[in-house]
Amino acid sequence: MRPFLSVLIAAALAATAPVVSAQTAPGAYEAALASPIRTTEDRARDAARHAADTLAFSEVKPGQKIGDMIIGGGYFTRLFSAAVGPAAAAALDNADAISSPIGAPEWPEDLDLIFTAQNYHDLHLKPFAADTAARVNAAAYRALKPGGLYVIIDHDAAAGAGTEAPDSLHRIEADQVRREVEAAGFVMDGSSDLLAHADDPRTANVFDPSIRGKTSQFMLRFRKPA
């Protein structure tokens, strides 16, 4: 079983950091976007990934503790690191790497946010146990503080695609995600169509050359009841 990778961002509140509320406009994150810990490649992807809007949707604030679930190349890890507090350009001093089995994430407690982008469908791949997503969602619920957020971005599947879509297309229906996450005790707190693309039929594998990098994606925000 491949390792479950997550990164904990645990930054002290910077004295000069802006106060960011749930209603803060994306423009408040300009300093994070310009941070030297981010790469040239990161900045080239900001427009397509709507970086500032994603930070705002996720209600990211200075001083938060954030779990970035299945980090991939670290794009969002570096973005969160810059947004929550100061970090060294070379080593992300305010980030700790955690490696654990995919069905048993070993997150610390009292996280403010658990975030994952384009990975939730992987919890339904055939090599993993059928209850993997349920176990991950339950672990996320335990790790978050009351009122904490669980934000999921993923490749959208067409309505009726069914439970085979994650394995065959690397997509998942938003309604399926909502049902599974709410079953763990979370409440739906918001959604966004910011990453939706009307020209994606949502029926092709995300790695198909005709659609790769241009998939329609959903953004869902869940909250652990206070």
Secondary structure, 3 states (H helix, E strand, C coil): CCEEEEEEEECCCCCCCCCCCCCCCHHHHHHHHCCCCCCHHHHHHHHHHCHHHHHHHCCCCCCCEEEEECCCCCHHHHHHHHHHCCCCCCCCCCEEEEEEECCCCCCCCCEEEEEEECCHHHHHCCCCCCCHHHHHHHHHHHHEEEEEEEEEEEEECCCCCCCCHHHHHCCECHHHHHHHHHHCCCEEEEEECCCCCCCCCCCCCCCCCCCCCCCCEEEEEEECCC
